[in-house]
Amino acid sequence: MSAASALRPTELFPLPSGLSLSPRLKLLLTFFRADLTVRPLDEWQLKSALLAFLRDPPLSLPLLPDSDLSVSRLPDLQKRRREEPVASGVLHVRDLTFLRPRKGDGEAEEMTREQEEEKYFEWRNTLVQKLEGIELNLEGVKFRMTVEIPSSDDFRTMKKSWEDFYSSELLNSRNPVRKIAKRPDTIIVRGVPSRWFAETRVSSKPSTLVTHTIFSALGKIGNLKIANDDEIEAKGDGASKELISGLNCKVWVQFENYDDFHDAMKALCGRSLEKEGSRLKVDYDVTWDREGFFRIAQYEPAGNNSGERDSSASVHGRRKHHTSRIESDYRKRFRD
């Protein structure tokens, strides 16, 4: 049993290399105009009004610093229709200590991990319901706010997504004899700083050895791949891409069994990555691999000179694998 299997939703999970997974709640906010006014949007006023609402009763969120709420106007407001959003924001609730069992309370001390999880999800759902659809009045200008939990932060929703995916795949299978339910084993983590996964004082590029050591704390690893995560930056011009290329990395982690995959995914959801000695709190993106990255990689050729050669090499790779399996079966059958 891995250490991640016993992790509570409000606990810090330490990782090698001075890293840790810090619990927090992340909410995506979207703002719409709630009246017919066309006055310009003041981001500072909108943020101040929302902070006051969050800190005052009935919500009274404890220890909510200004930096944990960000609000930004969307571009081309004059070209947007009235029903379209005018601003977006992100709210982090990082202090979850009020959900932990309190010392001296006999009933709270006996709370199991499952009970604490239910308490956390109940509080989260209640908070979302209270924030959904509220109206903020900024000197006579009204705005309506909607709230959404990111998919990479909602473990229950993500688990249901892979269960539905493989159930659908099983029902659509053409071979009734081989209808065996599959389960995922590979996690994809994006948007983590490359330098945090590099060898100290050796290189700023992510190291496979360091990355393997870090993720091994979550379970037994069968395979791992790490690469630069520059897809977002590539949308800009070439000059800016050269300046920021390689800052973030993308990691594929294949675990040896489903239980370790399940517990690792649960530990990664709803947490930020932090490093000792740094104030940076990284909100990475985590999901599960439905494409079969490592299975496809087995048939990819080493070179990429031409598409025709790639296709041919891939086919030959399959034939070679199939032939070797036949020869092995033949030897077993006609031994002695």
C-alpha positions as a printed Julia matrix, in Angstrom:
336×3 Matrix{Float64}:
   0.0     0.0     0.0
   1.43    3.37   -1.05
   1.59    6.4     1.24
  -0.81    8.21   -1.1
  -3.6     5.74   -0.3
  -3.87    7.02    3.29
  -3.7    10.71    2.37
  -6.47   12.94    3.73
  -7.88   15.82    1.63
  -6.42   18.48    3.95
  -2.96   16.94    4.43
   0.32   18.03    2.89
   2.01   15.26    0.9
   5.83   15.47    0.93
   7.81   14.5    -2.17
  11.56   14.02   -2.75
  13.81   16.93   -3.86
  12.16   19.32   -1.39
   8.82   19.26   -3.21
   5.37   18.84   -1.69
   1.72   18.67   -2.74
  -0.22   21.31   -0.83
  -4.03   20.95   -0.52
  -6.23   23.76   -1.8
  -9.54   24.45   -3.49
  -9.41   26.13   -6.89
 -12.48   27.73   -8.48
 -12.79   29.25  -11.94
 -14.91   32.41  -11.99
 -16.72   34.0   -14.93
 -18.41   37.41  -14.8
 -21.35   38.65  -16.91
 -23.16   41.98  -17.0
 -26.43   41.8   -15.06
 -27.93   45.1   -16.27
 -28.08   47.24  -19.41
 -25.19   49.52  -18.52
 -22.2    49.9   -20.83
 -19.83   51.49  -18.33
 -16.23   50.2   -18.43
 -15.3    47.37  -16.1
 -13.04   48.23  -13.16
 -11.08   45.09  -12.27
  -9.87   46.47   -8.94
 -13.41   47.34   -7.83
 -14.7    43.94   -8.89
 -11.96   42.12   -6.98
 -12.43   44.27   -3.86
 -16.19   43.71   -3.83
 -15.77   39.95   -4.21
 -13.11   39.76   -1.48
 -15.42   41.6     0.91
 -18.23   39.17    0.11
 -15.97   36.15    0.7
 -14.55   37.41    4.0
 -17.86   38.54    5.54
 -20.63   36.28    6.89
 -22.16   33.94    5.9
 -19.06   32.63    4.06
 -16.33   34.03    6.33
 -13.49   32.25    4.54
 -10.52   32.16    6.95
  -7.16   33.63    6.0
  -7.95   34.64    2.44
  -5.14   36.93    1.2
  -5.65   39.26   -1.75
  -3.17   37.25   -3.82
  -5.42   34.17   -3.76
  -8.01   35.92   -5.92
  -7.25   37.14   -9.43
  -9.63   38.96  -11.78
  -8.89   40.04  -15.34
 -10.94   41.66  -18.09
 -11.52   39.75  -21.28
 -10.28   41.37  -24.52
 -12.48   43.27  -27.0
 -15.28   44.04  -24.54
 -16.88   46.48  -26.98
 -17.3    43.67  -29.51
 -18.93   41.22  -27.11
 -22.63   40.5   -26.94
 -24.51   41.22  -23.75
 -24.86   37.53  -22.86
 -21.11   36.94  -23.27
 -18.67   37.13  -20.3
 -16.71   40.31  -19.64
 -14.16   39.05  -17.11
 -12.69   35.88  -15.65
 -11.0    35.03  -12.38
  -9.46   32.33  -10.22
 -10.1    31.83   -6.51
  -7.81   29.73   -4.31
  -8.79   28.62   -0.82
  -5.53   27.31    0.63
  -6.27   27.3     4.35
  -8.28   24.13    4.94
  -7.21   23.58    8.55
 -10.75   24.27    9.78
 -11.8    20.97    8.17
  -9.25   18.9    10.08
 -10.09   17.04   13.29
  -9.58   19.29   16.3
  -7.64   18.14   19.33
  -9.72   17.82   22.45
 -12.86   16.94   20.54
 -13.45   13.23   21.11
 -15.85   12.87   18.2
 -13.53   14.69   15.8
 -10.48   12.65   16.81
 -12.26    9.46   15.75
 -13.06   10.8    12.28
 -11.87    8.4     9.61
 -10.28    9.38    6.32
 -13.51    8.59    4.48
 -15.52   10.76    6.9
 -13.08   13.63    6.47
 -13.35   13.29    2.69
 -17.14   13.48    2.88
 -16.87   16.56    5.1
 -14.55   18.21    2.59
 -16.75   17.46   -0.43
 -19.85   18.63    1.43
 -18.16   21.92    2.33
 -16.86   22.37   -1.25
 -20.27   21.77   -2.8
 -21.94   24.13   -0.33
 -19.41   26.88   -1.12
 -19.93   26.47   -4.87
 -23.71   26.64   -4.44
 -23.45   29.84   -2.4
 -21.17   31.51   -4.95
 -22.98   30.36   -8.09
 -25.09   33.13   -9.63
 -24.36   35.87   -7.07
 -24.64   39.52   -8.16
 -22.04   42.15   -7.32
 -23.05   45.82   -7.31
 -20.2    48.19   -8.22
 -21.53   51.73   -7.78
 -24.78   50.88   -9.51
 -23.25   48.53  -12.11
 -24.27   44.91  -11.58
 -22.32   41.79  -12.48
 -23.36   38.15  -12.23
 -20.8    35.47  -11.41
 -20.69   31.77  -12.29
 -18.39   29.21  -10.63
 -16.74   26.07  -11.98
 -14.41   23.47  -10.48
 -11.57   22.6   -12.91
 -11.74   19.05  -14.2
  -8.19   18.35  -13.02
  -9.23   19.28   -9.46
 -12.31   17.07   -9.22
 -11.19   13.49   -8.59
 -14.68   12.01   -8.45
 -15.62   13.49  -11.82
 -12.34   12.34  -13.34
 -12.78    8.8   -12.0
 -16.27    8.65  -13.48
 -14.86    9.79  -16.83
 -12.46    6.84  -17.13
 -15.08    4.38  -15.85
 -17.56    5.61  -18.47
 -14.87    5.57  -21.16
 -13.88    1.94  -20.62
 -17.48    0.82  -20.09
 -18.39    2.33  -23.45
 -15.33    0.75  -25.05
 -16.34   -2.63  -23.62
 -19.9    -2.39  -24.93
 -18.7    -1.39  -28.39
 -16.23   -4.26  -28.63
 -16.86   -6.46  -31.68
 -15.3    -9.53  -30.1
 -17.61  -10.79  -27.3
 -15.0   -13.36  -26.21
 -12.46  -10.7   -25.32
 -14.84   -8.44  -23.43
 -12.59   -7.79  -20.47
 -12.96   -4.5   -18.63
  -9.86   -2.31  -18.89
  -8.62    0.27  -16.43
  -6.18    3.16  -16.88
  -2.64    3.12  -15.54
  -1.01    6.31  -16.9
  -1.17    9.86  -15.54
  -0.29   13.0   -17.53
   0.96   16.03  -15.59
   1.44   19.34  -17.42
   2.69   22.79  -16.49
   5.3    21.93  -13.85
   8.6    23.89  -13.73
  11.4    22.06  -15.52
  14.03   23.29  -13.06
  12.23   21.57  -10.17
  12.75   18.23  -11.91
  16.37   18.88  -12.9
  19.59   17.75  -11.26
  20.71   20.46   -8.83
  23.75   22.46   -9.98
  24.03   20.26  -13.09
  21.37   21.36  -15.55
  18.12   23.32  -15.77
  16.57   20.65  -18.0
  14.33   18.04  -16.4
  16.04   14.79  -15.48
  14.39   11.4   -15.98
  16.11   10.04  -12.87
  14.98   12.93  -10.65
  11.45   12.82  -12.08
  11.26    9.06  -11.51
  12.39    9.5    -7.91
   9.76   12.18   -7.28
   6.8    10.3    -8.71
   7.89    7.01   -7.12
   6.63    8.46   -3.85
   3.12    8.08   -5.29
   3.45    4.42   -6.27
   5.44    1.85   -8.23
   6.3     3.16  -11.7
   6.4     0.93  -14.75
   7.33    3.56  -17.34
   7.99    7.29  -17.5
   8.44    9.94  -20.19
   9.25   13.63  -19.77
   9.24   16.38  -22.41
   9.05   20.16  -22.75
   5.53   21.58  -22.45
   5.62   24.5   -24.88
   2.26   24.07  -26.62
   0.78   27.19  -25.02
   3.86   29.3   -25.67
   4.07   28.11  -29.29
   0.97   30.14  -30.12
   3.0    33.33  -29.81
   5.64   34.65  -32.17
   8.99   32.97  -32.65
  10.97   35.47  -30.56
   8.88   35.04  -27.43
   8.88   31.26  -27.89
  12.67   31.17  -27.8
  12.73   33.15  -24.58
  10.32   30.95  -22.61
  10.73   27.58  -24.3
  11.6    24.82  -21.84
  10.36   26.55  -18.69
   7.65   23.95  -18.13
   7.59   20.22  -18.7
   5.04   17.51  -19.35
   5.28   14.1   -17.69
   3.69   10.75  -18.53
   3.78    8.32  -15.6
   2.68    4.72  -16.08
   2.14    2.83  -12.82
   2.55   -0.91  -12.4
  -1.0    -1.44  -11.15
  -4.37    0.29  -11.08
  -4.4     0.84   -7.3
  -1.22    2.93   -7.41
  -2.58    4.85  -10.39
  -5.85    5.5    -8.52
  -4.14    6.7    -5.33
  -1.64    8.86   -7.24
  -4.4    10.55   -9.2
  -6.33   11.17   -6.01
  -3.27   12.74   -4.36
  -2.54   15.0    -7.36
  -6.11   16.29   -7.73
  -6.92   19.42   -5.73
  -3.33   20.27   -4.82
  -0.57   22.71   -5.78
   3.09   21.85   -6.23
   5.45   23.72   -3.91
   9.21   23.67   -3.35
  11.12   24.32   -0.18
  12.64   27.81   -0.25
  10.32   29.09   -2.99
   7.12   31.1    -2.69
   5.85   29.81   -6.01
   2.7    27.67   -5.89
   2.24   25.79   -9.16
  -1.23   24.85  -10.35
  -0.37   22.02  -12.71
  -2.88   20.24  -14.94
  -3.39   16.51  -14.35
  -5.41   13.99  -16.33
  -5.36   10.32  -17.3
  -4.09    8.92  -20.59
  -6.88    7.59  -22.78
  -4.79    7.43  -25.97
  -2.39    4.71  -24.82
   0.81    6.77  -25.04
   3.26    4.03  -24.04
   1.45    1.36  -26.03
   1.7     3.49  -29.19
   5.33    4.39  -28.44
   6.31    0.71  -28.61
   5.62    0.67  -32.35
   7.12    4.06  -33.21
  10.44    3.92  -35.15
  13.55    5.62  -33.82
  13.93    7.9   -36.86
  11.4    10.25  -38.4
  12.85   10.82  -41.88
   9.59   10.29  -43.75
   6.02    9.35  -43.06
   6.25    6.35  -45.39
   9.28    5.0   -43.56
   7.57    5.52  -40.21
   4.51    3.6   -41.36
   6.6     0.8   -42.8
   8.78    0.51  -39.71
   5.72    0.46  -37.49
   4.17   -2.37  -39.5
   7.43   -4.35  -39.53
   7.67   -3.83  -35.77
   4.25   -5.4   -35.31
   5.1    -8.29  -37.64
   8.33   -8.94  -35.81
   6.55   -8.98  -32.47
   3.85  -11.29  -33.86
   6.4   -13.62  -35.45
   8.47  -13.93  -32.29
   5.34  -14.82  -30.34
   4.46  -17.56  -32.86
   7.98  -18.98  -32.73
   7.85  -19.01  -28.95
   4.51  -20.85  -28.95
   5.86  -23.29  -31.57
   8.88  -24.15  -29.42
   6.71  -24.72  -26.37
   4.3   -26.94  -28.25
   6.9   -29.17  -29.89
   9.44  -29.33  -27.1
  11.02  -32.82  -27.01
